[in-house]
C-alpha cells in the first residue's frame, strides 16, 4: 500500500486483500500507521498458497531498502494505479 507515488509505503499480510484494503481506505483503526500517513492505495500485491509463505515474504520485504521496493512496484504497476479499483 502507498500514500502516493514515491511517498509512504506499507507492507502487510492478510487473508483477504479486499477486506484489508477497505480497512485502510476507511481508516478503521484511527491509531494505525496507515491512517496516520494516509496509506490507502493498493499499488502492489502477491498471492501465496499458505500464510507461512506470505509471512516469510512480508518479513523479507520489510528488510529491503526503499529503492528495491519502488523498483518492484514500478515493474508490476508503472503508473502506481490504485489496484483496488479493479477488484470485484
N, C-alpha and C positions, 0 to 999 in steps of 0.2 A: 504494500500500500504506500501511497505517497501523498504529500500535500499538494505539490505542484511539480512540474518538471524540474529536476535537479535540486529539489529542496528536501524537506524532511522525508526520510524513509522509515518504514516499519515492516519488520519481518515477523510472521507468526504462523501458527499451525491451527487447523480447525477441521472438524469432521463435516462441516457444512460451509463451504465458501460463500454461498448465497446469504445464509443467516449471519455469518460473521461480517460480511461486507455491509449488510444492513445495520448491524450494531455500530460499526464505525461511522456510517453515514448519518445515523440518527443520534449519535453521541449517547448511547445507552448508559455508559459509565462516565459520569461527568468528571471524575478524577483521573481518568486514564491518560496515558501518553498520547494516544491518538486523538483524543478530544482536545487536550492542551495545545497540540501542534497542528490541529486540523488535518489530520491524516485520514482521508476518506475516499481516496481514488485508487481503485484496483488497477494496477499497471502491469502486474506480473503474477503468475501462479504456476505451480507444478502439482501434479497428482501422484499419489503413491498408493500401493496396494495395502500397506499396513501403516498404522500410526507410528510404530517404531522407526520405520524408514523415514517418515515425514519429520519426526522429531530430530533424527540424526542430521538430516539435510538442513533443517532450521538452525540447529546449533552450529553447524559448519558455516552456513552463510552469515550468521551473526558475527563470526570472526573475520569475515572478509573485509578488505578495505573498501571504501566508498566507490572508488573508480571501478572496481570489479563488479559491484552491484549495479552501477549505472550501465556498464557495458552489457551485462546480462539483460537488463530491462530493455535497452535500446535494440538489441538483437531480436528480441521477442516482440517488442511493441515500440517501434521507432518514433512514433508521434506521442507517446505517453497517453494514448486514449484511455479513458475510463472503461475498462473491460466489463464492468458491472452492467453497463448499458446493454450488452449483448446477451446477458444471462436471462433465462426464462424462469 
